[in-house]
Amino acid sequence: MKGYAWANGAATILNAVATWKGAAFGIDLKTRAEVELNHSGDILGDVPGVDTRLIEASVRLVEERLGYSYGAVVRTYSEIPVAGGLKSSSTAANATVLATLDAVQEEMDLVEAAKIGVAAAREVGVTITGALDDALASMLGGVVVTDNRHMILLKREEFSRHVMLLVPERKLFSIDTNVSSSRLIAPMADVAFDLAMRGDYGRAMTLNGLAYCAALGLPTKPMLLALEAGAEGVSLSGTGTSRS
């Protein structure tokens, strides 16, 4: 039995590291997944050069939820750069969860499906907050605002804009983020959260980007140039290094 699915990437409006509250929006870059079930009992990722623990855990947790015990081979194909802040992990987990559901011919509420990917990311240690905001922006599209501590979707809104991405070659993995420095900017994150809840996404993401770049020692010049050129909002996506 084989299953196929895809999920979109996402970009940050508000990073959740400072306060556990986050916001993100879907972008039109995709990760595709193929899950081939077998009777070996082993779940193996077949993606050369990539840590496959997340996609393997995603398959296993879907099977555990539904009461299956198949082995599997998992393959993913992505347009999203790894460790660039464009939610490559959340997107891979989502695509894998959906492909596993397709393979066993089961359906699941999309929010619950995304939460399985979040649980897998926590289990293998590729996230600080659980990244529910990233997972739901990827799974549902549009804009989402979430409480990652309590795993609650606070708001979702359809959202369509042109997006420009600056993706430097440097990679920054979420788990390597300076959490203590990030939490110093919690008052600014609270303001950005209030703006996001009011639908003022441009100012929310710009405040987020400037604050997190200061906390993480990353340059703000690309964001200032984008604002000068007329961008509605600019931000550091995730914990780096992409700007959107």
Residue pairs with C-beta under 8 A, 6 or more apart in sequence:
1 36
1 37
1 70
1 103
1 104
2 34
2 35
2 36
2 37
2 103
3 34
3 35
3 37
3 98
3 99
3 100
3 101
3 102
3 103
3 104
4 32
4 33
4 34
4 35
4 99
4 102
5 32
5 33
5 95
5 96
5 97
5 98
5 99
5 101
5 102
6 30
6 31
6 32
6 33
6 95
6 98
7 30
7 31
7 33
7 91
7 92
7 94
7 95
7 98
7 138
7 139
8 26
8 27
8 28
8 29
8 30
8 91
8 138
8 141
9 26
9 27
9 29
9 30
9 31
9 79
9 80
9 86
9 87
9 88
9 91
9 138
10 24
10 25
10 26
10 27
10 86
10 87
10 90
10 91
10 134
10 137
10 138
11 24
11 25
11 27
11 85
11 86
11 87
11 137
11 163
11 165
11 235
11 237
11 242
11 244
12 22
12 23
12 24
12 85
12 134
12 205
12 208
12 235
12 236
12 237
12 238
12 244
13 23
13 24
13 25
13 143
13 145
13 192
13 196
13 201
13 204
13 205
13 208
13 233
13 235
14 21
14 22
14 23
14 24
14 133
14 145
14 189
14 192
14 193
14 196
14 204
14 205
14 208
15 22
15 182
15 189
15 208
15 212
15 236
15 238
15 239
16 22
16 129
16 131
16 132
16 133
16 146
16 148
17 128
17 129
17 177
17 179
17 182
17 183
17 239
18 182
18 183
18 184
18 185
18 186
18 188
18 189
19 183
19 186
19 189
19 190
19 193
20 129
20 147
20 148
20 149
21 145
21 146
21 147
21 148
21 154
21 189
21 190
21 193
22 129
22 131
22 132
22 133
22 134
22 145
22 146
22 148
23 133
23 143
23 144
23 145
23 146
23 192
23 193
23 196
23 201
23 204
24 87
24 133
24 134
24 136
24 137
24 143
24 144
25 137
25 142
25 143
25 144
25 159
25 201
26 137
26 138
26 140
26 141
26 142
26 159
27 86
27 163
27 165
27 244
29 79
29 80
29 86
30 78
30 79
30 80
30 91
31 76
31 77
31 78
31 79
31 80
31 88
31 91
31 92
31 94
31 95
32 76
32 77
32 78
32 95
33 55
33 74
33 75
33 76
33 77
33 92
33 95
33 96
33 98
33 99
34 74
34 75
34 76
34 77
34 99
35 59
35 72
35 73
35 74
35 96
35 99
35 100
35 102
35 103
36 72
36 73
36 74
36 75
36 103
37 70
37 71
37 72
37 103
37 104
38 70
38 71
38 72
38 73
39 70
39 71
40 71
41 69
41 71
42 71
43 56
43 59
43 60
43 71
43 72
43 74
44 52
44 56
44 71
44 72
44 73
44 74
45 52
45 53
45 55
45 56
45 73
45 74
45 75
45 76
46 52
46 73
46 74
46 75
47 55
47 74
47 75
47 76
50 76
50 82
52 74
53 124
54 89
54 92
54 93
54 96
54 120
54 121
54 124
54 126
55 74
55 76
55 92
55 93
55 96
56 74
57 120
57 123
57 124
58 74
58 92
58 93
58 96
58 97
58 100
58 116
58 117
58 120
59 72
59 74
59 96
59 100
60 120
61 97
61 116
61 119
61 120
61 123
62 68
62 97
62 100
62 101
62 104
62 116
63 69
63 70
63 100
63 104
65 116
66 104
66 106
68 104
70 104
72 100
72 103
74 96
74 99
76 92
76 95
76 96
78 88
78 91
78 92
80 86
80 87
80 88
80 91
81 88
81 167
81 242
82 88
82 171
83 171
83 172
83 173
83 174
84 167
84 168
84 171
84 172
84 237
84 238
84 240
84 241
84 242
85 172
85 236
85 237
85 238
85 239
85 240
85 241
85 242
86 165
86 167
86 237
86 238
86 242
87 131
87 134
87 135
87 137
87 138
87 238
89 121
89 126
89 127
89 131
89 134
89 174
90 117
90 118
90 121
90 131
90 134
90 135
90 138
91 138
93 116
93 117
93 118
93 120
93 121
93 135
94 113
94 114
94 117
94 135
94 138
94 139
96 117
97 113
97 114
97 116
97 117
98 113
101 107
101 108
101 113
110 139
110 140
111 136
111 139
111 140
111 153
113 139
114 132
114 135
114 136
114 138
114 139
114 140
115 132
115 135
115 151
117 135
117 139
118 127
118 130
118 131
118 132
118 135
118 151
121 127
121 130
121 131
121 135
122 130
125 175
126 173
126 174
126 175
127 174
127 175
128 174
128 175
128 177
128 179
129 148
129 149
130 148
130 151
131 148
131 174
132 146
132 147
132 148
132 151
132 153
133 144
133 145
133 146
133 148
134 238
136 144
136 146
136 153
136 156
137 143
137 144
140 156
141 158
142 156
142 157
142 158
142 159
143 155
143 156
143 157
143 158
143 159
143 196
143 201
144 153
144 155
144 156
145 153
145 154
145 155
145 156
145 193
145 196
145 197
146 152
146 153
146 154
147 154
154 197
155 196
155 197
157 199
159 201
161 232
163 244
164 226
164 231
164 244
165 237
165 242
165 243
165 244
166 222
166 242
166 243
166 244
167 241
167 242
168 241
168 242
170 240
170 241
171 241
172 239
172 240
172 241
174 238
174 239
177 216
177 239
178 215
178 216
181 215
181 216
182 212
182 215
182 216
182 239
184 215
185 211
185 212
185 214
185 215
188 207
188 208
188 211
189 208
189 211
191 207
192 203
192 204
192 205
192 207
192 208
192 211
193 204
195 201
195 203
195 204
195 207
196 204
201 233
202 231
202 232
202 233
203 233
204 233
205 233
205 234
205 235
205 244
206 223
206 227
206 233
206 234
206 235
208 235
208 236
209 220
209 223
209 234
209 235
209 236
209 243
210 220
210 223
212 218
212 236
212 239
213 219
213 220
213 223
213 236
214 220
216 236
216 239
216 240
218 236
218 240
218 241
222 234
222 243
223 234
223 235
223 236
223 243
226 234
226 243
227 234
234 243
234 244
235 243
235 244
236 242
236 243
237 243
237 244
